[in-house]
Amino acid sequence: MRYLTLALLLLAPILASAKVDPVDHVIVYKSTKLMQLIRDGRVVKNYTVSFGDNPRGHKVRQGDERTPEGRYTLDWKNPNSRFYRSIHVSYPNKQDRARAAKMGVSPGGDIMIHGIKPQWSQMERHLRRTNWTDGCIAVASNREMDEIWALVKTPITIDIYP
């Protein structure tokens, strides 16, 4: 066991620098709680995801606990997110802001793909079965978020379907 640990320590820098081919598209299906990472038209990885407490319908205003629907861009990454790592969704776009203005409300923002707080690691099974965010797209393990982080290079298109 000691030799295995030593071998892993010696290989860690090599493995960390290994080239990972990024994906070129992300698709989310809210109705089935599925997120797919796509490269060259083919699914590379599937993830079960969670949304806000009120997942049906397009996000309209701040505090509605909905996840937006439509085509957006994953435009930047936050390595220091309070929900482990996060990747920003470009909501609200011009149409979202206009719709909210017509209604006299704020469209909200800060929609992210993210992991979970480290102290919640024992709750992964529960988090997979429930919608618990304020409108973000959450994966239920930080190991999964590490995979997504490595495969998604910003900017990249994300399509979010009902």
Stockholm file with secondary structure:
# STOCKHOLM 1.0

chainA/1-162         MRYLTLALLLLAPILASAKVDPVDHVIVYKSTKLMQLIRDGRVVKNYTVSFGDNPRGHKVRQGDERTPEGRYTLDWKNPNSRFYRSIHVSYPNKQDRARAAKMGVSPGGDIMIHGIKPQWSQMERHLRRTNWTDGCIAVASNREMDEIWALVKTPITIDIYP
#=GR chainA/1-162 SS CHHHHHHHHHHHHHHHTCCCCCCSEEEEEGGGTEEEEEETTEEEEEEEEECBSSCSSCCCSTTSCCCCCEEEEEEEEEEEETTEEEEEECCSCHHHHHHHHHHTSCCCCCCEEECCCGGGGGGHHHHHHSCCBSSCEEESCHHHHHHHHHHCCSSEEEEEEC
#=GC SS_cons         CHHHHHHHHHHHHHHHTCCCCCCSEEEEEGGGTEEEEEETTEEEEEEEEECBSSCSSCCCSTTSCCCCCEEEEEEEEEEEETTEEEEEECCSCHHHHHHHHHHTSCCCCCCEEECCCGGGGGGHHHHHHSCCBSSCEEESCHHHHHHHHHHCCSSEEEEEEC
//
